[in-house]
Amino acid sequence: MKNSIKVERAKKDMTQQDLAEKVQVSRQTINSIEAGKYVPSTVLALKIAREFGARLEDIFELEEGD
């Protein structure tokens, strides 16, 4: 699964720690999601999208083989 979290964070001048605190996870979780090493739960993905004022599909995208 691809995501645009890093790009969205940059647009809002937000660190991984800032986002982590807003969605109540660790900075390491945000880092793992950005790196594609961890697929967030539906609830977490929705919280992240909400923080950016975006639709889920604008942040997360399925890749072939997912």
mmCIF file of the N, C-alpha and C atoms, coordinates in Angstrom:
data_MODEL
# 
_entry.id   MODEL 
# 
loop_
_atom_site.group_PDB 
_atom_site.id 
_atom_site.type_symbol 
_atom_site.label_atom_id 
_atom_site.label_alt_id 
_atom_site.label_comp_id 
_atom_site.label_asym_id 
_atom_site.label_entity_id 
_atom_site.label_seq_id 
_atom_site.pdbx_PDB_ins_code 
_atom_site.Cartn_x 
_atom_site.Cartn_y 
_atom_site.Cartn_z 
_atom_site.occupancy 
_atom_site.B_iso_or_equiv 
_atom_site.pdbx_formal_charge 
_atom_site.auth_seq_id 
_atom_site.auth_comp_id 
_atom_site.auth_asym_id 
_atom_site.auth_atom_id 
_atom_site.pdbx_PDB_model_num 
ATOM 1   N N  . MET A 1 1  ? 0.849   -1.168 0.000  1.00 0.00 ? 1  MET A N  1 
ATOM 2   C CA . MET A 1 1  ? 0.000   0.000  0.000  1.00 0.00 ? 1  MET A CA 1 
ATOM 3   C C  . MET A 1 1  ? 0.899   1.237  0.000  1.00 0.00 ? 1  MET A C  1 
ATOM 4   N N  . LYS A 1 2  ? 0.648   2.138  -0.939 1.00 0.00 ? 2  LYS A N  1 
ATOM 5   C CA . LYS A 1 2  ? 1.386   3.395  -0.993 1.00 0.00 ? 2  LYS A CA 1 
ATOM 6   C C  . LYS A 1 2  ? 0.628   4.448  -0.198 1.00 0.00 ? 2  LYS A C  1 
ATOM 7   N N  . ASN A 1 3  ? 1.363   5.453  0.256  1.00 0.00 ? 3  ASN A N  1 
ATOM 8   C CA . ASN A 1 3  ? 0.698   6.550  0.954  1.00 0.00 ? 3  ASN A CA 1 
ATOM 9   C C  . ASN A 1 3  ? 1.440   7.858  0.691  1.00 0.00 ? 3  ASN A C  1 
ATOM 10  N N  . SER A 1 4  ? 0.745   8.942  0.914  1.00 0.00 ? 4  SER A N  1 
ATOM 11  C CA . SER A 1 4  ? 1.329   10.265 0.703  1.00 0.00 ? 4  SER A CA 1 
ATOM 12  C C  . SER A 1 4  ? 1.444   11.042 2.010  1.00 0.00 ? 4  SER A C  1 
ATOM 13  N N  . ILE A 1 5  ? 1.622   10.325 3.109  1.00 0.00 ? 5  ILE A N  1 
ATOM 14  C CA . ILE A 1 5  ? 1.674   10.975 4.417  1.00 0.00 ? 5  ILE A CA 1 
ATOM 15  C C  . ILE A 1 5  ? 2.827   11.972 4.491  1.00 0.00 ? 5  ILE A C  1 
ATOM 16  N N  . LYS A 1 6  ? 3.996   11.580 4.011  1.00 0.00 ? 6  LYS A N  1 
ATOM 17  C CA . LYS A 1 6  ? 5.159   12.470 4.085  1.00 0.00 ? 6  LYS A CA 1 
ATOM 18  C C  . LYS A 1 6  ? 4.889   13.771 3.330  1.00 0.00 ? 6  LYS A C  1 
ATOM 19  N N  . VAL A 1 7  ? 4.293   13.661 2.158  1.00 0.00 ? 7  VAL A N  1 
ATOM 20  C CA . VAL A 1 7  ? 3.968   14.847 1.345  1.00 0.00 ? 7  VAL A CA 1 
ATOM 21  C C  . VAL A 1 7  ? 2.943   15.711 2.065  1.00 0.00 ? 7  VAL A C  1 
ATOM 22  N N  . GLU A 1 8  ? 1.923   15.086 2.607  1.00 0.00 ? 8  GLU A N  1 
ATOM 23  C CA . GLU A 1 8  ? 0.877   15.836 3.312  1.00 0.00 ? 8  GLU A CA 1 
ATOM 24  C C  . GLU A 1 8  ? 1.433   16.511 4.567  1.00 0.00 ? 8  GLU A C  1 
ATOM 25  N N  . ARG A 1 9  ? 2.344   15.831 5.254  1.00 0.00 ? 9  ARG A N  1 
ATOM 26  C CA . ARG A 1 9  ? 2.962   16.440 6.432  1.00 0.00 ? 9  ARG A CA 1 
ATOM 27  C C  . ARG A 1 9  ? 3.763   17.669 6.038  1.00 0.00 ? 9  ARG A C  1 
ATOM 28  N N  . ALA A 1 10 ? 4.491   17.552 4.932  1.00 0.00 ? 10 ALA A N  1 
ATOM 29  C CA . ALA A 1 10 ? 5.305   18.676 4.463  1.00 0.00 ? 10 ALA A CA 1 
ATOM 30  C C  . ALA A 1 10 ? 4.436   19.884 4.114  1.00 0.00 ? 10 ALA A C  1 
ATOM 31  N N  . LYS A 1 11 ? 3.298   19.642 3.501  1.00 0.00 ? 11 LYS A N  1 
ATOM 32  C CA . LYS A 1 11 ? 2.378   20.730 3.152  1.00 0.00 ? 11 LYS A CA 1 
ATOM 33  C C  . LYS A 1 11 ? 1.927   21.495 4.391  1.00 0.00 ? 11 LYS A C  1 
ATOM 34  N N  . LYS A 1 12 ? 1.792   20.767 5.509  1.00 0.00 ? 12 LYS A N  1 
ATOM 35  C CA . LYS A 1 12 ? 1.300   21.381 6.746  1.00 0.00 ? 12 LYS A CA 1 
ATOM 36  C C  . LYS A 1 12 ? 2.431   21.690 7.720  1.00 0.00 ? 12 LYS A C  1 
ATOM 37  N N  . ASP A 1 13 ? 3.696   21.535 7.252  1.00 0.00 ? 13 ASP A N  1 
ATOM 38  C CA . ASP A 1 13 ? 4.860   21.780 8.103  1.00 0.00 ? 13 ASP A CA 1 
ATOM 39  C C  . ASP A 1 13 ? 4.728   21.025 9.423  1.00 0.00 ? 13 ASP A C  1 
ATOM 40  N N  . MET A 1 14 ? 4.450   19.732 9.312  1.00 0.00 ? 14 MET A N  1 
ATOM 41  C CA . MET A 1 14 ? 4.173   18.878 10.457 1.00 0.00 ? 14 MET A CA 1 
ATOM 42  C C  . MET A 1 14 ? 5.240   17.780 10.538 1.00 0.00 ? 14 MET A C  1 
ATOM 43  N N  . THR A 1 15 ? 5.745   17.532 11.726 1.00 0.00 ? 15 THR A N  1 
ATOM 44  C CA . THR A 1 15 ? 6.705   16.451 11.911 1.00 0.00 ? 15 THR A CA 1 
ATOM 45  C C  . THR A 1 15 ? 5.972   15.130 12.118 1.00 0.00 ? 15 THR A C  1 
ATOM 46  N N  . GLN A 1 16 ? 6.728   14.044 12.057 1.00 0.00 ? 16 GLN A N  1 
ATOM 47  C CA . GLN A 1 16 ? 6.135   12.742 12.369 1.00 0.00 ? 16 GLN A CA 1 
ATOM 48  C C  . GLN A 1 16 ? 5.600   12.746 13.795 1.00 0.00 ? 16 GLN A C  1 
ATOM 49  N N  . GLN A 1 17 ? 6.331   13.370 14.695 1.00 0.00 ? 17 GLN A N  1 
ATOM 50  C CA . GLN A 1 17 ? 5.902   13.426 16.092 1.00 0.00 ? 17 GLN A CA 1 
ATOM 51  C C  . GLN A 1 17 ? 4.594   14.201 16.235 1.00 0.00 ? 17 GLN A C  1 
ATOM 52  N N  . ASP A 1 18 ? 4.470   15.317 15.515 1.00 0.00 ? 18 ASP A N  1 
ATOM 53  C CA . ASP A 1 18 ? 3.234   16.106 15.555 1.00 0.00 ? 18 ASP A CA 1 
ATOM 54  C C  . ASP A 1 18 ? 2.036   15.257 15.140 1.00 0.00 ? 18 ASP A C  1 
ATOM 55  N N  . LEU A 1 19 ? 2.186   14.566 14.022 1.00 0.00 ? 19 LEU A N  1 
ATOM 56  C CA . LEU A 1 19 ? 1.086   13.730 13.526 1.00 0.00 ? 19 LEU A CA 1 
ATOM 57  C C  . LEU A 1 19 ? 0.795   12.594 14.498 1.00 0.00 ? 19 LEU A C  1 
ATOM 58  N N  . ALA A 1 20 ? 1.847   11.978 14.996 1.00 0.00 ? 20 ALA A N  1 
ATOM 59  C CA . ALA A 1 20 ? 1.674   10.864 15.938 1.00 0.00 ? 20 ALA A CA 1 
ATOM 60  C C  . ALA A 1 20 ? 0.858   11.297 17.157 1.00 0.00 ? 20 ALA A C  1 
ATOM 61  N N  . GLU A 1 21 ? 1.175   12.458 17.685 1.00 0.00 ? 21 GLU A N  1 
ATOM 62  C CA . GLU A 1 21 ? 0.442   12.947 18.853 1.00 0.00 ? 21 GLU A CA 1 
ATOM 63  C C  . GLU A 1 21 ? -1.021  13.211 18.517 1.00 0.00 ? 21 GLU A C  1 
ATOM 64  N N  . LYS A 1 22 ? -1.287  13.750 17.334 1.00 0.00 ? 22 LYS A N  1 
ATOM 65  C CA . LYS A 1 22 ? -2.660  14.068 16.946 1.00 0.00 ? 22 LYS A CA 1 
ATOM 66  C C  . LYS A 1 22 ? -3.513  12.810 16.770 1.00 0.00 ? 22 LYS A C  1 
ATOM 67  N N  . VAL A 1 23 ? -2.906  11.733 16.287 1.00 0.00 ? 23 VAL A N  1 
ATOM 68  C CA . VAL A 1 23 ? -3.672  10.499 16.061 1.00 0.00 ? 23 VAL A CA 1 
ATOM 69  C C  . VAL A 1 23 ? -3.415  9.448  17.138 1.00 0.00 ? 23 VAL A C  1 
ATOM 70  N N  . GLN A 1 24 ? -2.667  9.835  18.166 1.00 0.00 ? 24 GLN A N  1 
ATOM 71  C CA . GLN A 1 24 ? -2.435  9.017  19.358 1.00 0.00 ? 24 GLN A CA 1 
ATOM 72  C C  . GLN A 1 24 ? -1.727  7.692  19.088 1.00 0.00 ? 24 GLN A C  1 
ATOM 73  N N  . VAL A 1 25 ? -0.624  7.779  18.347 1.00 0.00 ? 25 VAL A N  1 
ATOM 74  C CA . VAL A 1 25 ? 0.259   6.631  18.152 1.00 0.00 ? 25 VAL A CA 1 
ATOM 75  C C  . VAL A 1 25 ? 1.693   7.108  18.371 1.00 0.00 ? 25 VAL A C  1 
ATOM 76  N N  . SER A 1 26 ? 2.647   6.202  18.287 1.00 0.00 ? 26 SER A N  1 
ATOM 77  C CA . SER A 1 26 ? 4.046   6.595  18.444 1.00 0.00 ? 26 SER A CA 1 
ATOM 78  C C  . SER A 1 26 ? 4.589   7.167  17.135 1.00 0.00 ? 26 SER A C  1 
ATOM 79  N N  . ARG A 1 27 ? 5.664   7.917  17.255 1.00 0.00 ? 27 ARG A N  1 
ATOM 80  C CA . ARG A 1 27 ? 6.330   8.444  16.058 1.00 0.00 ? 27 ARG A CA 1 
ATOM 81  C C  . ARG A 1 27 ? 6.830   7.292  15.195 1.00 0.00 ? 27 ARG A C  1 
ATOM 82  N N  . GLN A 1 28 ? 7.265   6.222  15.842 1.00 0.00 ? 28 GLN A N  1 
ATOM 83  C CA . GLN A 1 28 ? 7.758   5.056  15.106 1.00 0.00 ? 28 GLN A CA 1 
ATOM 84  C C  . GLN A 1 28 ? 6.660   4.433  14.251 1.00 0.00 ? 28 GLN A C  1 
ATOM 85  N N  . THR A 1 29 ? 5.422   4.467  14.728 1.00 0.00 ? 29 THR A N  1 
ATOM 86  C CA . THR A 1 29 ? 4.302   3.944  13.937 1.00 0.00 ? 29 THR A CA 1 
ATOM 87  C C  . THR A 1 29 ? 4.126   4.771  12.674 1.00 0.00 ? 29 THR A C  1 
ATOM 88  N N  . ILE A 1 30 ? 4.167   6.087  12.797 1.00 0.00 ? 30 ILE A N  1 
ATOM 89  C CA . ILE A 1 30 ? 4.044   6.956  11.618 1.00 0.00 ? 30 ILE A CA 1 
ATOM 90  C C  . ILE A 1 30 ? 5.188   6.695  10.659 1.00 0.00 ? 30 ILE A C  1 
ATOM 91  N N  . ASN A 1 31 ? 6.399   6.554  11.198 1.00 0.00 ? 31 ASN A N  1 
ATOM 92  C CA . ASN A 1 31 ? 7.564   6.276  10.363 1.00 0.00 ? 31 ASN A CA 1 
ATOM 93  C C  . ASN A 1 31 ? 7.385   4.964  9.602  1.00 0.00 ? 31 ASN A C  1 
ATOM 94  N N  . SER A 1 32 ? 6.901   3.932  10.278 1.00 0.00 ? 32 SER A N  1 
ATOM 95  C CA . SER A 1 32 ? 6.698   2.618  9.641  1.00 0.00 ? 32 SER A CA 1 
ATOM 96  C C  . SER A 1 32 ? 5.623   2.667  8.561  1.00 0.00 ? 32 SER A C  1 
ATOM 97  N N  . ILE A 1 33 ? 4.569   3.435  8.803  1.00 0.00 ? 33 ILE A N  1 
ATOM 98  C CA . ILE A 1 33 ? 3.513   3.577  7.797  1.00 0.00 ? 33 ILE A CA 1 
ATOM 99  C C  . ILE A 1 33 ? 4.069   4.298  6.569  1.00 0.00 ? 33 ILE A C  1 
ATOM 100 N N  . GLU A 1 34 ? 4.784   5.406  6.790  1.00 0.00 ? 34 GLU A N  1 
ATOM 101 C CA . GLU A 1 34 ? 5.361   6.163  5.679  1.00 0.00 ? 34 GLU A CA 1 
ATOM 102 C C  . GLU A 1 34 ? 6.310   5.300  4.852  1.00 0.00 ? 34 GLU A C  1 
ATOM 103 N N  . ALA A 1 35 ? 7.075   4.450  5.527  1.00 0.00 ? 35 ALA A N  1 
ATOM 104 C CA . ALA A 1 35 ? 8.051   3.596  4.846  1.00 0.00 ? 35 ALA A CA 1 
ATOM 105 C C  . ALA A 1 35 ? 7.414   2.380  4.177  1.00 0.00 ? 35 ALA A C  1 
ATOM 106 N N  . GLY A 1 36 ? 6.115   2.182  4.382  1.00 0.00 ? 36 GLY A N  1 
ATOM 107 C CA . GLY A 1 36 ? 5.435   1.044  3.781  1.00 0.00 ? 36 GLY A CA 1 
ATOM 108 C C  . GLY A 1 36 ? 5.680   -0.264 4.499  1.00 0.00 ? 36 GLY A C  1 
ATOM 109 N N  . LYS A 1 37 ? 6.201   -0.182 5.728  1.00 0.00 ? 37 LYS A N  1 
ATOM 110 C CA . LYS A 1 37 ? 6.495   -1.386 6.493  1.00 0.00 ? 37 LYS A CA 1 
ATOM 111 C C  . LYS A 1 37 ? 5.315   -1.823 7.357  1.00 0.00 ? 37 LYS A C  1 
ATOM 112 N N  . TYR A 1 38 ? 4.343   -0.935 7.522  1.00 0.00 ? 38 TYR A N  1 
ATOM 113 C CA . TYR A 1 38 ? 3.195   -1.210 8.388  1.00 0.00 ? 38 TYR A CA 1 
ATOM 114 C C  . TYR A 1 38 ? 1.945   -0.656 7.734  1.00 0.00 ? 38 TYR A C  1 
ATOM 115 N N  . VAL A 1 39 ? 0.886   -1.472 7.692  1.00 0.00 ? 39 VAL A N  1 
ATOM 116 C CA . VAL A 1 39 ? -0.401  -1.039 7.149  1.00 0.00 ? 39 VAL A CA 1 
ATOM 117 C C  . VAL A 1 39 ? -1.282  -0.678 8.335  1.00 0.00 ? 39 VAL A C  1 
ATOM 118 N N  . PRO A 1 40 ? -1.742  0.575  8.383  1.00 0.00 ? 40 PRO A N  1 
ATOM 119 C CA . PRO A 1 40 ? -2.529  1.001  9.536  1.00 0.00 ? 40 PRO A CA 1 
ATOM 120 C C  . PRO A 1 40 ? -3.914  0.362  9.553  1.00 0.00 ? 40 PRO A C  1 
ATOM 121 N N  . SER A 1 41 ? -4.491  0.326  10.740 1.00 0.00 ? 41 SER A N  1 
ATOM 122 C CA . SER A 1 41 ? -5.874  -0.133 10.867 1.00 0.00 ? 41 SER A CA 1 
ATOM 123 C C  . SER A 1 41 ? -6.780  0.865  10.150 1.00 0.00 ? 41 SER A C  1 
ATOM 124 N N  . THR A 1 42 ? -7.990  0.465  9.895  1.00 0.00 ? 42 THR A N  1 
ATOM 125 C CA . THR A 1 42 ? -8.958  1.356  9.255  1.00 0.00 ? 42 THR A CA 1 
ATOM 126 C C  . THR A 1 42 ? -9.166  2.609  10.097 1.00 0.00 ? 42 THR A C  1 
ATOM 127 N N  . VAL A 1 43 ? -9.284  2.431  11.393 1.00 0.00 ? 43 VAL A N  1 
ATOM 128 C CA . VAL A 1 43 ? -9.510  3.575  12.286 1.00 0.00 ? 43 VAL A CA 1 
ATOM 129 C C  . VAL A 1 43 ? -8.333  4.540  12.222 1.00 0.00 ? 43 VAL A C  1 
ATOM 130 N N  . LEU A 1 44 ? -7.115  4.025  12.288 1.00 0.00 ? 44 LEU A N  1 
ATOM 131 C CA . LEU A 1 44 ? -5.935  4.891  12.234 1.00 0.00 ? 44 LEU A CA 1 
ATOM 132 C C  . LEU A 1 44 ? -5.826  5.590  10.880 1.00 0.00 ? 44 LEU A C  1 
ATOM 133 N N  . ALA A 1 45 ? -6.086  4.871  9.811  1.00 0.00 ? 45 ALA A N  1 
ATOM 134 C CA . ALA A 1 45 ? -6.032  5.471  8.474  1.00 0.00 ? 45 ALA A CA 1 
ATOM 135 C C  . ALA A 1 45 ? -7.048  6.609  8.358  1.00 0.00 ? 45 ALA A C  1 
ATOM 136 N N  . LEU A 1 46 ? -8.235  6.412  8.906  1.00 0.00 ? 46 LEU A N  1 
ATOM 137 C CA . LEU A 1 46 ? -9.255  7.462  8.882  1.00 0.00 ? 46 LEU A CA 1 
ATOM 138 C C  . LEU A 1 46 ? -8.840  8.665  9.717  1.00 0.00 ? 46 LEU A C  1 
ATOM 139 N N  . LYS A 1 47 ? -8.224  8.417  10.870 1.00 0.00 ? 47 LYS A N  1 
ATOM 140 C CA . LYS A 1 47 ? -7.747  9.522  11.711 1.00 0.00 ? 47 LYS A CA 1 
ATOM 141 C C  . LYS A 1 47 ? -6.676  10.339 10.983 1.00 0.00 ? 47 LYS A C  1 
ATOM 142 N N  . ILE A 1 48 ? -5.767  9.650  10.309 1.00 0.00 ? 48 ILE A N  1 
ATOM 143 C CA . ILE A 1 48 ? -4.702  10.334 9.567  1.00 0.00 ? 48 ILE A CA 1 
ATOM 144 C C  . ILE A 1 48 ? -5.303  11.180 8.456  1.00 0.00 ? 48 ILE A C  1 
ATOM 145 N N  . ALA A 1 49 ? -6.205  10.605 7.688  1.00 0.00 ? 49 ALA A N  1 
ATOM 146 C CA . ALA A 1 49 ? -6.849  11.349 6.603  1.00 0.00 ? 49 ALA A CA 1 
ATOM 147 C C  . ALA A 1 49 ? -7.581  12.572 7.148  1.00 0.00 ? 49 ALA A C  1 
ATOM 148 N N  . ARG A 1 50 ? -8.260  12.407 8.258  1.00 0.00 ? 50 ARG A N  1 
ATOM 149 C CA . ARG A 1 50 ? -9.001  13.516 8.863  1.00 0.00 ? 50 ARG A CA 1 
ATOM 150 C C  . ARG A 1 50 ? -8.058  14.647 9.279  1.00 0.00 ? 50 ARG A C  1 
ATOM 151 N N  . GLU A 1 51 ? -6.885  14.309 9.805  1.00 0.00 ? 51 GLU A N  1 
ATOM 152 C CA . GLU A 1 51 ? -5.919  15.334 10.205 1.00 0.00 ? 51 GLU A CA 1 
ATOM 153 C C  . GLU A 1 51 ? -5.472  16.188 9.016  1.00 0.00 ? 51 GLU A C  1 
ATOM 154 N N  . PHE A 1 52 ? -5.469  15.597 7.841  1.00 0.00 ? 52 PHE A N  1 
ATOM 155 C CA . PHE A 1 52 ? -5.061  16.322 6.641  1.00 0.00 ? 52 PHE A CA 1 
ATOM 156 C C  . PHE A 1 52 ? -6.252  16.922 5.897  1.00 0.00 ? 52 PHE A C  1 
ATOM 157 N N  . GLY A 1 53 ? -7.452  16.694 6.415  1.00 0.00 ? 53 GLY A N  1 
ATOM 158 C CA . GLY A 1 53 ? -8.640  17.215 5.744  1.00 0.00 ? 53 GLY A CA 1 
ATOM 159 C C  . GLY A 1 53 ? -8.823  16.597 4.372  1.00 0.00 ? 53 GLY A C  1 
ATOM 160 N N  . ALA A 1 54 ? -8.470  15.316 4.270  1.00 0.00 ? 54 ALA A N  1 
ATOM 161 C CA . ALA A 1 54 ? -8.494  14.627 2.979  1.00 0.00 ? 54 ALA A CA 1 
ATOM 162 C C  . ALA A 1 54 ? -9.331  13.353 3.068  1.00 0.00 ? 54 ALA A C  1 
ATOM 163 N N  . ARG A 1 55 ? -9.685  12.845 1.894  1.00 0.00 ? 55 ARG A N  1 
ATOM 164 C CA . ARG A 1 55 ? -10.366 11.550 1.843  1.00 0.00 ? 55 ARG A CA 1 
ATOM 165 C C  . ARG A 1 55 ? -9.315  10.454 2.016  1.00 0.00 ? 55 ARG A C  1 
ATOM 166 N N  . LEU A 1 56 ? -9.743  9.328  2.508  1.00 0.00 ? 56 LEU A N  1 
ATOM 167 C CA . LEU A 1 56 ? -8.845  8.189  2.696  1.00 0.00 ? 56 LEU A CA 1 
ATOM 168 C C  . LEU A 1 56 ? -8.097  7.859  1.408  1.00 0.00 ? 56 LEU A C  1 
ATOM 169 N N  . GLU A 1 57 ? -8.821  7.878  0.291  1.00 0.00 ? 57 GLU A N  1 
ATOM 170 C CA . GLU A 1 57 ? -8.237  7.540  -1.010 1.00 0.00 ? 57 GLU A CA 1 
ATOM 171 C C  . GLU A 1 57 ? -7.198  8.557  -1.472 1.00 0.00 ? 57 GLU A C  1 
ATOM 172 N N  . ASP A 1 58 ? -7.240  9.757  -0.903 1.00 0.00 ? 58 ASP A N  1 
ATOM 173 C CA . ASP A 1 58 ? -6.251  10.777 -1.256 1.00 0.00 ? 58 ASP A CA 1 
ATOM 174 C C  . ASP A 1 58 ? -4.917  10.529 -0.543 1.00 0.00 ? 58 ASP A C  1 
ATOM 175 N N  . ILE A 1 59 ? -4.951  9.779  0.540  1.00 0.00 ? 59 ILE A N  1 
ATOM 176 C CA . ILE A 1 59 ? -3.757  9.509  1.333  1.00 0.00 ? 59 ILE A CA 1 
ATOM 177 C C  . ILE A 1 59 ? -3.195  8.113  1.087  1.00 0.00 ? 59 ILE A C  1 
ATOM 178 N N  . PHE A 1 60 ? -4.080  7.133  0.984  1.00 0.00 ? 60 PHE A N  1 
ATOM 179 C CA . PHE A 1 60 ? -3.660  5.737  0.834  1.00 0.00 ? 60 PHE A CA 1 
ATOM 180 C C  . PHE A 1 60 ? -4.114  5.184  -0.515 1.00 0.00 ? 60 PHE A C  1 
ATOM 181 N N  . GLU A 1 61 ? -3.221  4.392  -1.127 1.00 0.00 ? 61 GLU A N  1 
ATOM 182 C CA . GLU A 1 61 ? -3.529  3.804  -2.433 1.00 0.00 ? 61 GLU A CA 1 
ATOM 183 C C  . GLU A 1 61 ? -3.050  2.354  -2.468 1.00 0.00 ? 61 GLU A C  1 
ATOM 184 N N  . LEU A 1 62 ? -3.936  1.469  -2.882 1.00 0.00 ? 62 LEU A N  1 
ATOM 185 C CA . LEU A 1 62 ? -3.559  0.064  -3.020 1.00 0.00 ? 62 LEU A CA 1 
ATOM 186 C C  . LEU A 1 62 ? -2.616  -0.094 -4.206 1.00 0.00 ? 62 LEU A C  1 
ATOM 187 N N  . GLU A 1 63 ? -1.635  -0.947 -4.034 1.00 0.00 ? 63 GLU A N  1 
ATOM 188 C CA . GLU A 1 63 ? -0.731  -1.283 -5.123 1.00 0.00 ? 63 GLU A CA 1 
ATOM 189 C C  . GLU A 1 63 ? -1.124  -2.640 -5.681 1.00 0.00 ? 63 GLU A C  1 
ATOM 190 N N  . GLU A 1 64 ? -0.711  -2.905 -6.883 1.00 0.00 ? 64 GLU A N  1 
ATOM 191 C CA . GLU A 1 64 ? -0.999  -4.209 -7.462 1.00 0.00 ? 64 GLU A CA 1 
ATOM 192 C C  . GLU A 1 64 ? -0.366  -5.268 -6.579 1.00 0.00 ? 64 GLU A C  1 
ATOM 193 N N  . GLY A 1 65 ? -1.109  -6.284 -6.242 1.00 0.00 ? 65 GLY A N  1 
ATOM 194 C CA . GLY A 1 65 ? -0.613  -7.344 -5.379 1.00 0.00 ? 65 GLY A CA 1 
ATOM 195 C C  . GLY A 1 65 ? -1.028  -7.197 -3.929 1.00 0.00 ? 65 GLY A C  1 
ATOM 196 N N  . ASP A 1 66 ? -1.618  -6.055 -3.573 1.00 0.00 ? 66 ASP A N  1 
ATOM 197 C CA . ASP A 1 66 ? -2.112  -5.855 -2.195 1.00 0.00 ? 66 ASP A CA 1 
ATOM 198 C C  . ASP A 1 66 ? -3.391  -6.627 -1.987 1.00 0.00 ? 66 ASP A C  1 
# 
